[in-house]
């Protein structure tokens, strides 16, 4: 019986320690940035989102159309559907989002 109590005590200690270790690892997670280039498909300033048909990002993801949150809503005010953009995809600092959005080719110039 003494061994059973000892085993239960040990299991409880391990079970309680695991979430603490995971939380500590999450807090020290490194922020990574990847360069995104692509074409804006849509802009939703109300929900702070932009859909981008992005090119391949080596080491991160294949080319695809994806909706991202914008780090700053003012970044969305300078882009329109059809614009060519460059931005930083920020991963590991909360939800994945875009920062430093720059228009490299304006759709307004195309008719």
Secondary structure, DSSP 8 states (H G I E B T S, - for coil): -HHHHHHHHHHHHHHHHHHHHHHHHHHT---EEEEEEEEEEEEETTTTEEEEEE--BTTTB-SEEEEEEES-HHHHHT--TT-EEEEEEEESSSS-EEEEEEEEE-GGG--
